Amino acid sequence: MFWKKFIYNGVGIILMLLIIAGCEPIKLYEQNTIYPTHEWSSQQINKYDFAITDTNASYKIFFVIRHHNAYRYKNIWVEFTTQSPKDSAVKQTLNLQLADDQKGWLGVGMDDIFDQRIPINAIPTKLKWGTYHFSLQHTMREDPLMGVLATGIRVEKVQP
């Protein structure tokens, strides 16, 4: 009787340790800008800095947006600027899809608020050691852009 209890407890403890050891958090950095009035002015340039220390890993970079269901467009045009350590800034104009006619909003939603993480780089990229400077600015015709609660950048380390 004693041995059965001892074995069951021992197996339970070993399983618990294996579960805890198997849980590894996703390596990521994310910074967001919140718009308290739910409008993003085209004059507002949001700047984000990320320190990269692991040069052996590859990274995915995402545009992050939280918006209302009342956002009027299926897309968003943004100027995304990247400055890697000791290099000059590179500016990209991106047309990012937020919805389509079949599915509606492409992100995850609760009630009338939707969150989306849209990849900026299709293929994971190796980054140099040092601090990266990113900036975002919308280039939509509507100014200020209504229905936007937050935007930001997410840099996620890809597991080999």
N, C-alpha and C positions, 0 to 999 in steps of 0.2 A: 504494500500500500504506500509506504513512504517513498519507495523507489519510483513508482509511477508518478507521484506528485512531483518529485525531483526532476524526472525526465521531461514532463510536460512543461514545468517552469523553465527548465534549461533550454528546451526547444523554443519556447516563447521568447526568451531573452535573446537568443541567437537570431531569430527572425526579426525582432525589433532592431537589433544592431545592423543587420543587413539592409533593412529598409532605410534606416537613417544614413548609413554610409552610401547608399545608392542615390540619395537625393543631393544633386548638385545644382546650385542656382545658376540661372542663365547669366552669362557675363554680358552686361550691357550698361550703357550710359544713356540717360534720357533727360532732356531739359525742355521745358515748355514755357510759353508765355500765355498768361490768362488775360482775357479781355472782359473786364467787369461789366461793360455796357453791351457786350456781344456784337461789337463792330470793330473791324480791323482797318485802320487807315492805310492807304497806299504809301503814305509818308513814313510810317513806322517800320523801321528796319530792325528785326529781332536778331540779336547776336548771341552765339553759343560757343563755348570753348570746351574741348574735350582733350584730356591728356592720354596719349597712347603710350603704354609701356611694354606691351607684348608685340614685338615685331614679327614673330613667327606665326601668329594667328592671322586669319582673314576676317574681314568685317563687312557687315551689311549696313547700309545707311538708309534710314527711313524718314519720310516726311510724316509728321503726326498731326492730325487735326481732329478736333471735337467740334461738332456743329449741331444746330437745331434741324429738325425736320423741315422747318420753314426756310432753310437756305435755298435760294432760288435757282441754283445751277447744278448741272451734272458733273461739273469739273471745276478746277481752280488753276489759274495760271500764277506761277510764282517764279521769282528770280532767286536761285539758290547759288550762293557763293561759297567756295571752299578755298581756304588758304592752309596748305600744309606747311610744316616747319621749314623755314628758310627758303620758301618758294613764293612766287607771286600768286595773287588771288585768281581763281578761275570761276567765271560766272556762267551759269546755265539758265536758260529759260525753259521751264517745265510746264507742260499741260498735263495735269494729274486728274485722272478719272475718279469721280466720287460716286457715280450712280450710272445705271444703264436702264434701258426700257424694259428688259425682262425681269430683273431682280430688284430694281429700285436701288436703294442705298447699298453700297458694297461693303460697308463696315459693319461693326457690331453695334446694335442699338438697344436702348432701354427707354421705353416710353417715346419721347420725341427728341432724344439726344443720341447722336451717333459718334462713335470713335473709329478712326481709321488710321492704319499704318501702311503707308504706300512706299514700296521700295524705290529708292532713287538710283541705286546701282544694281543692275540686273544680276551681275556676277559678283560674289564676295571678293573683296579687294584687300591686298596687303597694305598696311599703312606704316608710315615712317614713325620712328620714335620721336616723341615731342608733343607739343600742344597744337591741335588743329582748331582753326577759327572758322565757324560756319555762320552764314547770315541768310535770313529769309525776308522777302518782301513780296507782297502780292502785286500783280499787274493786271487785275481785273478792271473792267470799265466802271463798275459800280464802286464809288468811293464816298464814304467808307463801305467796306464789304460787310453786309448785315448777316446775322445768324451764325457768326463764328464765335465760339466760346474760348477756344485755345488752339495754338499751333506750336510746333516744336520739331526737334530733331532727335532721333534715336539712333545710336551706334551700337550694334549688337555683334558680339564675337561669335563666329561660326565654329561650332564644335567639329573637330576632325572626324 
